[in-house]
Amino acid sequence: MKNKNTPVAPSPSAPPPPVHDKRLSVEEFVLRAIEKLASPGKDTIHTVYTGFNDGFRKYFPGQDPIEEVKKLVGQNKISFRFCRGGALIGKPGSIARPDGSKAALEKMGL
């Protein structure tokens, strides 16, 4: 019977654990999240449904993802729009703003 405190050597077939010797900046984190969490063929993610907000809070304790996203939008580093249940964020220029007035006038026949 092995002692519970005896270290166990990793299996030779197991991949090595990831090395995180460099913390990502907020901008790097957000852009990587967009790249990795977006559905295939998409350049946007939902901040709540993808787990982005929770992941951000865990990686950057004490920082607010909403405020940090606002800063990046103000610097034109990412695109943003509100949507049901949260917000969409994406690569710059990936989110077009719908022109509601044009659609309304077309429906009215004007």
N, C-alpha and C positions, 0 to 999 in steps of 0.2 A: 504494500500500500504506500502510495506517495504522500509525502508531507504536503499539505495545502500551501505552504509558503515557499515551496521549491519552484523556482522559475521554470517555465516551460518554453523550450525552444520553438520558434515559429516553424510551421510546416515549410519544407523547401518549395512546395508548389504555390504557397500563398504569396500574393503580391506584397511588396514592402509597404508599410504605412506611408501615407502622404506626408511630405515634409512642408511645413508651413513656417518657414523661417522669415518670411517677409509679410507683414500685414498689408492688406490692400487699403488704398485711400477710399474715401466715400465714392468718388467718381469711378474708380476702377471697379469697386464692388457693384455699383448700380449697372454699369455697362456690361460687366460679366453676367450679372443676373438676367439682363435683357437677352443676352446672347444664349445663355444656357437654359433658361426657363421658358423661352418662347416656343410655341408650337412650331412644327416644321413649316417653313414658308412664311412665317410671321416675324415681324420686327417689333412686336409689342407684347407686354405682359400686363396682367391684372395684378395690382399691388396686393390685394387680399387673397384672391383665389389661388395664386401661385405660391403663397407663403412668403413672398418677398418682405412684407412688413415685419413678420415675426423673425425671419432670418436676419434682417437688418438689425433689429433690436438685440438679438443674441450676439451678433458679431461686433456691434458698436454699443455696448451697454451705456445707458444714460443719454443716448442721442435719439432724436425723433426723426423717423424716416420721412415723414411728411415735410418737415422743415428743410431737411437736406435735399429732398427732391425739388422743392420750390427753388432752392438756391441753384441747382443744376439747370432747371428750366430757365431761370433768369440769365444764366450764362450761355444759353443756347447749346448746352451739352446734350440734352435729351428733349424729347417731345412729351407732352402731357395733355390729358383731358379727363374730366370727371366722367364716370359711367356708373351704371347700377352696381351698388355694393362696394364702391371704392373709386379707383382711378386706373387709367391705362397709362403706362409709360413706355417709351420706345426710343429707338435711334432717332437722331435729329431728322425732321422732315417726314417721319413715318406716320404721323397722325394728322389727317386732314380735318380741318374744322368744318362741320356741315353748315351749309348756308340755309338755315331754316326759313328765312324770309323769302328766298327764291322759291322754295318748295311750296310755301303757303300761297304765294301769288300765282304759281302755276295751277294749283288746285282751284283757285278762285277764277281761273280763266283770264287772268290779267297779265 
